Amino acid sequence: MALFLVSYDLDKPEKDYPKLIDALKAVGAQRVLYSEWMFNADNTAVQVRDHFKAFIDGDDHLLVVVVSDWASRHTMVDISKIA
């Protein structure tokens, strides 16, 4: 099981992305910063990227990172409860 950080920059900030948010929530992801979510899964970073890119536009940006250590301050949730 790996801890993933999914981060995105949406090219059209005025556009609503409920499908992406719903997809993140469906895998148990929790929002840690405005456009950063974390969750645990038995997948590779490529598999996670490929899953979520279906929910964004072609000109949006997506980053998936396997997290092994972190330091945070003022996140929206306590990351230690996700990890």
N, CA, C and O atoms as a MOPAC input file, in Angstrom:
PM7 MOZYME 1SCF
protein

 N      0.85900 1    -1.17400 1     0.00000 1
 C      0.00000 1     0.00000 1     0.00000 1
 C      0.90300 1     1.23500 1     0.00000 1
 O      1.88200 1     1.30400 1     0.74300 1
 N      0.56200 1     2.18900 1    -0.83200 1
 C      1.35600 1     3.41500 1    -0.94900 1
 C      0.48700 1     4.62900 1    -0.64400 1
 O     -0.72000 1     4.62500 1    -0.88700 1
 N      1.12000 1     5.66000 1    -0.11200 1
 C      0.45800 1     6.94000 1     0.12600 1
 C      0.71300 1     7.82100 1    -1.08500 1
 O      1.86200 1     8.06800 1    -1.45000 1
 N     -0.35800 1     8.29400 1    -1.70500 1
 C     -0.26400 1     9.12600 1    -2.90000 1
 C     -0.67300 1    10.55700 1    -2.62100 1
 O     -1.58800 1    10.82400 1    -1.84200 1
 N      0.02400 1    11.46600 1    -3.27200 1
 C     -0.36500 1    12.87000 1    -3.33200 1
 C     -0.76000 1    13.14700 1    -4.77200 1
 O      0.02400 1    12.91400 1    -5.69100 1
 N     -1.96100 1    13.63900 1    -4.96700 1
 C     -2.42900 1    14.03900 1    -6.29000 1
 C     -2.58800 1    15.54200 1    -6.26600 1
 O     -3.29900 1    16.09200 1    -5.42500 1
 N     -1.91800 1    16.20300 1    -7.19700 1
 C     -1.95900 1    17.65700 1    -7.29300 1
 C     -2.35500 1    18.03300 1    -8.71000 1
 O     -1.96300 1    17.36900 1    -9.66900 1
 N     -3.13000 1    19.09600 1    -8.83600 1
 C     -3.57100 1    19.50400 1   -10.16500 1
 C     -3.63500 1    21.02200 1   -10.27400 1
 O     -3.85300 1    21.72700 1    -9.28900 1
 N     -3.44200 1    21.50200 1   -11.48900 1
 C     -3.67000 1    22.89400 1   -11.86200 1
 C     -4.66400 1    22.83900 1   -13.00600 1
 O     -4.37000 1    22.29000 1   -14.06800 1
 N     -5.81700 1    23.39700 1   -12.79400 1
 C     -6.84900 1    23.39300 1   -13.81100 1
 C     -6.73800 1    24.66300 1   -14.63000 1
 O     -6.73300 1    25.76700 1   -14.08500 1
 N     -6.64900 1    24.50200 1   -15.94200 1
 C     -6.39400 1    25.63200 1   -16.83900 1
 C     -7.52600 1    26.64400 1   -16.84800 1
 O     -7.29700 1    27.82200 1   -17.12100 1
 N     -8.71700 1    26.21400 1   -16.55900 1
 C     -9.87100 1    27.11500 1   -16.56400 1
 C    -10.41100 1    27.21600 1   -15.14100 1
 O    -11.33500 1    26.48800 1   -14.77900 1
 N     -9.84700 1    28.10700 1   -14.33300 1
 C    -10.24400 1    28.16500 1   -12.92500 1
 C    -11.72900 1    28.45800 1   -12.71800 1
 O    -12.29300 1    28.10800 1   -11.68100 1
 N    -12.35300 1    29.09000 1   -13.68700 1
 C    -13.78000 1    29.38900 1   -13.54300 1
 C    -14.65400 1    28.16300 1   -13.79700 1
 O    -15.84400 1    28.16800 1   -13.48200 1
 N    -14.06300 1    27.12200 1   -14.36200 1
 C    -14.81100 1    25.89900 1   -14.65100 1
 C    -14.89900 1    25.03500 1   -13.39700 1
 O    -13.93900 1    24.92400 1   -12.63500 1
 N    -16.04200 1    24.43800 1   -13.20000 1
 C    -16.25500 1    23.55300 1   -12.06900 1
 C    -15.83300 1    22.13800 1   -12.47700 1
 O    -16.12500 1    21.70000 1   -13.58900 1
 N    -15.15800 1    21.43700 1   -11.59100 1
 C    -14.65900 1    20.09700 1   -11.88300 1
 C    -15.24200 1    19.07100 1   -10.91200 1
 O    -14.48900 1    18.38800 1   -10.21900 1
 N    -16.56200 1    18.95200 1   -10.85100 1
 C    -17.15300 1    18.01900 1    -9.88200 1
 C    -16.79600 1    16.56100 1   -10.15100 1
 O    -16.71100 1    15.76800 1    -9.21300 1
 N    -16.58600 1    16.19400 1   -11.41000 1
 C    -16.24600 1    14.79300 1   -11.70000 1
 C    -14.88600 1    14.42600 1   -11.11000 1
 O    -14.70700 1    13.31800 1   -10.60400 1
 N    -13.92900 1    15.34900 1   -11.17400 1
 C    -12.61700 1    15.10100 1   -10.58800 1
 C    -12.72700 1    14.99500 1    -9.07300 1
 O    -12.17400 1    14.07100 1    -8.47600 1
 N    -13.42300 1    15.91300 1    -8.45400 1
 C    -13.59000 1    15.87400 1    -6.99600 1
 C    -14.30800 1    14.59100 1    -6.57400 1
 O    -13.91400 1    13.95200 1    -5.59900 1
 N    -15.34700 1    14.21900 1    -7.29600 1
 C    -16.06900 1    12.98100 1    -6.98000 1
 C    -15.17400 1    11.75700 1    -7.13800 1
 O    -15.24500 1    10.83100 1    -6.33100 1
 N    -14.33000 1    11.74500 1    -8.17300 1
 C    -13.41600 1    10.61700 1    -8.39700 1
 C    -12.38600 1    10.52000 1    -7.27300 1
 O    -12.04700 1     9.42100 1    -6.83600 1
 N    -11.89100 1    11.65800 1    -6.80700 1
 C    -10.94600 1    11.65500 1    -5.69300 1
 C    -11.61800 1    11.13200 1    -4.42300 1
 O    -11.05300 1    10.30100 1    -3.71100 1
 N    -12.81000 1    11.61600 1    -4.15000 1
 C    -13.53100 1    11.15600 1    -2.96300 1
 C    -13.85400 1     9.66300 1    -3.05500 1
 O    -13.86400 1     8.96700 1    -2.04000 1
 N    -14.11500 1     9.17400 1    -4.26100 1
 C    -14.46900 1     7.76400 1    -4.45000 1
 C    -13.34100 1     6.81500 1    -4.04900 1
 O    -13.60100 1     5.67900 1    -3.65300 1
 N    -12.08800 1     7.27100 1    -4.15000 1
 C    -10.96400 1     6.42600 1    -3.74600 1
 C    -10.54900 1     6.70300 1    -2.29900 1
 O     -9.54500 1     6.17300 1    -1.82300 1
 N    -11.32500 1     7.53100 1    -1.60900 1
 C    -11.02400 1     7.83300 1    -0.20800 1
 C    -10.02800 1     8.94700 1    -0.01300 1
 O     -9.50500 1     9.12600 1     1.08700 1
 N     -9.75200 1     9.70600 1    -1.06900 1
 C     -8.79200 1    10.80700 1    -0.95600 1
 C     -9.35000 1    11.90000 1    -0.05300 1
 O    -10.55600 1    12.13600 1     0.01000 1
 N     -8.42700 1    12.55500 1     0.64100 1
 C     -8.78000 1    13.69000 1     1.48300 1
 C     -8.00300 1    14.90800 1     1.00400 1
 O     -6.82100 1    14.82100 1     0.67200 1
 N     -8.68800 1    16.04200 1     0.97500 1
 C     -8.06000 1    17.29000 1     0.52100 1
 C     -7.13500 1    17.79000 1     1.62400 1
 O     -7.56300 1    18.01600 1     2.75500 1
 N     -5.85100 1    17.95900 1     1.27500 1
 C     -4.88300 1    18.45400 1     2.25100 1
 C     -4.53900 1    19.92000 1     2.00700 1
 O     -4.19800 1    20.63900 1     2.94600 1
 N     -4.62400 1    20.36500 1     0.76200 1
 C     -4.48600 1    21.76800 1     0.38000 1
 C     -5.50100 1    22.02300 1    -0.72500 1
 O     -6.20900 1    21.09700 1    -1.12100 1
 N     -5.59600 1    23.21800 1    -1.22500 1
 C     -6.66800 1    23.55900 1    -2.15400 1
 C     -6.76300 1    22.59100 1    -3.33400 1
 O     -7.85400 1    22.11800 1    -3.65400 1
 N     -5.64300 1    22.29200 1    -3.98000 1
 C     -5.68800 1    21.38100 1    -5.12500 1
 C     -4.75000 1    20.18700 1    -4.93900 1
 O     -4.19600 1    19.66000 1    -5.90300 1
 N     -4.58400 1    19.77500 1    -3.69000 1
 C     -3.78200 1    18.60100 1    -3.36600 1
 C     -4.59700 1    17.65900 1    -2.49000 1
 O     -5.19000 1    18.06600 1    -1.49100 1
 N     -4.61000 1    16.41100 1    -2.88200 1
 C     -5.35800 1    15.37500 1    -2.17700 1
 C     -4.42600 1    14.20600 1    -1.88100 1
 O     -3.48100 1    13.96200 1    -2.63100 1
 N     -4.68600 1    13.47900 1    -0.78800 1
 C     -3.86500 1    12.31800 1    -0.43900 1
 C     -4.76400 1    11.12700 1    -0.13000 1
 O     -5.87000 1    11.26900 1     0.39200 1
 N     -4.24600 1     9.94200 1    -0.47300 1
 C     -4.96100 1     8.70000 1    -0.18600 1
 C     -3.99800 1     7.52700 1    -0.29500 1
 O     -2.90300 1     7.65700 1    -0.84200 1
 N     -4.41300 1     6.39000 1     0.22500 1
 C     -3.64600 1     5.15200 1     0.14600 1
 C     -4.24700 1     4.24200 1    -0.90900 1
 O     -5.46800 1     4.17300 1    -1.05500 1
 N     -3.38800 1     3.54100 1    -1.64600 1
 C     -3.86300 1     2.60300 1    -2.65600 1
 C     -2.77400 1     1.59900 1    -3.00100 1
 O     -1.58700 1     1.82900 1    -2.76600 1
 N     -3.21000 1     0.48800 1    -3.56000 1
 C     -2.29700 1    -0.54500 1    -4.04900 1
 C     -2.12200 1    -0.38100 1    -5.55400 1
 O     -2.44200 1    -1.28900 1    -6.32100 1
 N     -1.62300 1     0.75600 1    -5.97200 1
 C     -1.43200 1     1.05300 1    -7.39200 1
 C     -0.06000 1     1.66600 1    -7.59000 1
 O      0.65700 1     1.95600 1    -6.63300 1
 N      0.29000 1     1.85600 1    -8.86000 1
 C      1.50100 1     2.60500 1    -9.19300 1
 C      1.10000 1     4.05700 1    -9.45800 1
 O     -0.07900 1     4.36000 1    -9.64100 1
 N      2.07800 1     4.93500 1    -9.47500 1
 C      1.80600 1     6.33800 1    -9.78000 1
 C      1.22800 1     6.48300 1   -11.19200 1
 O      0.35300 1     7.31800 1   -11.42100 1
 N      1.70900 1     5.68400 1   -12.12300 1
 C      1.19300 1     5.73900 1   -13.50100 1
 C     -0.27300 1     5.32900 1   -13.53500 1
 O     -1.07500 1     5.96100 1   -14.22200 1
 N     -0.62900 1     4.29100 1   -12.81000 1
 C     -2.03300 1     3.85700 1   -12.77800 1
 C     -2.93100 1     4.93900 1   -12.16900 1
 O     -4.03000 1     5.18900 1   -12.66400 1
 N     -2.46800 1     5.56600 1   -11.11700 1
 C     -3.24700 1     6.63600 1   -10.48900 1
 C     -3.38200 1     7.81400 1   -11.44400 1
 O     -4.47400 1     8.36400 1   -11.59400 1
 N     -2.29500 1     8.20600 1   -12.08900 1
 C     -2.35000 1     9.29300 1   -13.06800 1
 C     -3.34400 1     8.97800 1   -14.17700 1
 O     -4.18500 1     9.80700 1   -14.52400 1
 N     -3.24300 1     7.78900 1   -14.72400 1
 C     -4.12300 1     7.42000 1   -15.83200 1
 C     -5.59000 1     7.40400 1   -15.41100 1
 O     -6.46900 1     7.75100 1   -16.20100 1
 N     -5.84900 1     7.01000 1   -14.19000 1
 C     -7.22900 1     7.01700 1   -13.69600 1
 C     -7.77300 1     8.44100 1   -13.62900 1
 O     -8.86800 1     8.70700 1   -14.12400 1
 N     -7.02300 1     9.35200 1   -13.02500 1
 C     -7.54000 1    10.70400 1   -12.79900 1
 C     -7.48300 1    11.60900 1   -14.02600 1
 O     -8.23400 1    12.58200 1   -14.10000 1
 N     -6.61800 1    11.31400 1   -14.98300 1
 C     -6.57000 1    12.18300 1   -16.15900 1
 C     -7.85700 1    12.10200 1   -16.98300 1
 O     -8.11600 1    12.97500 1   -17.81200 1
 N     -8.65700 1    11.07200 1   -16.76200 1
 C     -9.93400 1    10.95000 1   -17.45200 1
 C    -10.95400 1    11.97700 1   -16.95100 1
 O    -11.99200 1    12.17800 1   -17.58300 1
 N    -10.66500 1    12.62300 1   -15.82600 1
 C    -11.60900 1    13.55500 1   -15.21800 1
 C    -11.21900 1    15.02000 1   -15.38300 1
 O    -11.86400 1    15.90100 1   -14.81400 1
 N    -10.16400 1    15.28600 1   -16.16000 1
 C     -9.72700 1    16.66800 1   -16.38800 1
 C     -9.63000 1    16.92500 1   -17.89200 1
 O     -9.67000 1    15.99500 1   -18.69700 1
 N     -9.50400 1    18.18800 1   -18.25300 1
 C     -9.35400 1    18.56000 1   -19.65700 1
 C     -7.91800 1    18.32900 1   -20.11800 1
 O     -7.00500 1    18.22600 1   -19.29900 1
 N     -7.72700 1    18.25000 1   -21.41800 1
 C     -6.41800 1    17.98900 1   -21.99200 1
 C     -5.37400 1    19.05200 1   -21.70000 1
 O     -4.17800 1    18.76300 1   -21.74100 1
 N     -5.79800 1    20.27600 1   -21.40600 1
 C     -4.82900 1    21.34300 1   -21.13000 1
 C     -4.60200 1    21.56100 1   -19.63100 1
 O     -3.88300 1    22.48400 1   -19.25000 1
 N     -5.19800 1    20.73400 1   -18.78300 1
 C     -4.98100 1    20.81400 1   -17.34200 1
 C     -3.70100 1    20.06300 1   -16.97000 1
 O     -3.15800 1    19.30300 1   -17.77100 1
 N     -3.23500 1    20.28800 1   -15.75200 1
 C     -1.97800 1    19.70100 1   -15.28300 1
 C     -2.26200 1    18.76700 1   -14.11400 1
 O     -3.11500 1    19.04800 1   -13.27200 1
 N     -1.53700 1    17.65300 1   -14.07500 1
 C     -1.75800 1    16.65100 1   -13.04500 1
 C     -0.41700 1    16.07900 1   -12.60900 1
 O      0.42700 1    15.74700 1   -13.44100 1
 N     -0.22800 1    15.96700 1   -11.29700 1
 C      0.98500 1    15.38800 1   -10.73800 1
 C      0.58300 1    14.34600 1    -9.70900 1
 O     -0.24100 1    14.61400 1    -8.83500 1
 N      1.16900 1    13.15100 1    -9.81200 1
 C      0.92600 1    12.07800 1    -8.85600 1
 C      2.27500 1    11.68000 1    -8.26500 1
 O      3.22500 1    11.39700 1    -8.99500 1
 N      2.34800 1    11.66300 1    -6.93800 1
 C      3.59900 1    11.37200 1    -6.24500 1
 C      3.34100 1    10.30600 1    -5.18500 1
 O      2.34700 1    10.37000 1    -4.46200 1
 N      4.23200 1     9.33500 1    -5.09600 1
 C      4.20700 1     8.38700 1    -3.98200 1
 C      4.98300 1     9.03800 1    -2.84300 1
 O      6.14600 1     9.40700 1    -3.00400 1
 N      4.33400 1     9.17400 1    -1.70100 1
 C      4.90500 1     9.90900 1    -0.56700 1
 C      5.52200 1     8.92100 1     0.41700 1
 O      4.86300 1     7.97500 1     0.84800 1
 N      6.78300 1     9.14300 1     0.77000 1
 C      7.43000 1     8.29000 1     1.75700 1
 C      7.70800 1     9.04500 1     3.05900 1
 O      7.90200 1     8.42900 1     4.10700 1
 N      7.72600 1    10.36600 1     2.99100 1
 C      7.96900 1    11.19100 1     4.16600 1
 C      7.40600 1    12.56800 1     3.86400 1
 O      7.32300 1    12.95600 1     2.69900 1
 N      7.02800 1    13.29100 1     4.85800 1
 C      6.49000 1    14.62900 1     4.61800 1
 C      6.63500 1    15.47900 1     5.87700 1
 O      6.83500 1    14.97100 1     6.98000 1
 N      6.53000 1    16.76000 1     5.67700 1
 C      6.42600 1    17.73800 1     6.75800 1
 C      5.36600 1    18.72700 1     6.29000 1
 O      5.36900 1    19.14000 1     5.13000 1
 N      4.48500 1    19.09600 1     7.16300 1
 C      3.39900 1    19.97400 1     6.74700 1
 C      3.08800 1    20.99000 1     7.82700 1
 O      3.51100 1    20.86200 1     8.97600 1
 N      2.33800 1    22.00000 1     7.42500 1
 C      1.88600 1    23.03500 1     8.35000 1
 C      0.55100 1    23.54900 1     7.85700 1
 O      0.42200 1    23.93100 1     6.69400 1
 N     -0.41700 1    23.56300 1     8.70200 1
 C     -1.75400 1    24.09800 1     8.40600 1
 C     -2.42600 1    23.42200 1     7.21300 1
 O     -3.02100 1    24.09800 1     6.37400 1
 N     -2.33900 1    22.12300 1     7.13300 1
 C     -3.07800 1    21.40900 1     6.09400 1
 C     -4.54600 1    21.30900 1     6.50800 1
 O     -4.88800 1    21.51500 1     7.67200 1
 N     -5.38900 1    20.99800 1     5.56000 1
 C     -6.82900 1    20.93200 1     5.83500 1
 C     -7.20600 1    19.73000 1     6.70100 1
 O     -8.22400 1    19.75900 1     7.39200 1
 N     -6.39300 1    18.67800 1     6.66600 1
 C     -6.59400 1    17.49600 1     7.51000 1
 C     -5.25000 1    17.07700 1     8.08600 1
 O     -4.20100 1    17.49300 1     7.59400 1
 N     -5.28000 1    16.26500 1     9.11500 1
 C     -4.06600 1    15.73700 1     9.72000 1
 C     -3.56200 1    14.58500 1     8.85000 1
 O     -4.16000 1    13.51000 1     8.83600 1
 N     -2.46700 1    14.80700 1     8.12900 1
 C     -1.94700 1    13.81800 1     7.19100 1
 C     -1.57400 1    12.51000 1     7.89100 1
 O     -1.67000 1    11.43800 1     7.29400 1
 N     -1.15400 1    12.59400 1     9.13700 1
 C     -0.78400 1    11.37100 1     9.85100 1
 C     -1.97900 1    10.42500 1     9.99100 1
 O     -1.78700 1     9.22700 1    10.19700 1
 N     -3.20100 1    10.93600 1     9.88500 1
 C     -4.38400 1    10.07400 1     9.95200 1
 C     -4.70500 1     9.43500 1     8.61200 1
 O     -5.51300 1     8.50900 1     8.54800 1
 N     -4.08500 1     9.91500 1     7.54000 1
 C     -4.24500 1     9.32600 1     6.20400 1
 C     -3.19400 1     8.25100 1     5.99800 1
 O     -3.48100 1     7.16400 1     5.49600 1
 N     -1.98100 1     8.57300 1     6.39300 1
 C     -0.82500 1     7.69900 1     6.13600 1
 C     -0.91400 1     6.39200 1     6.88800 1
 O     -0.02000 1     5.55300 1     6.77700 1

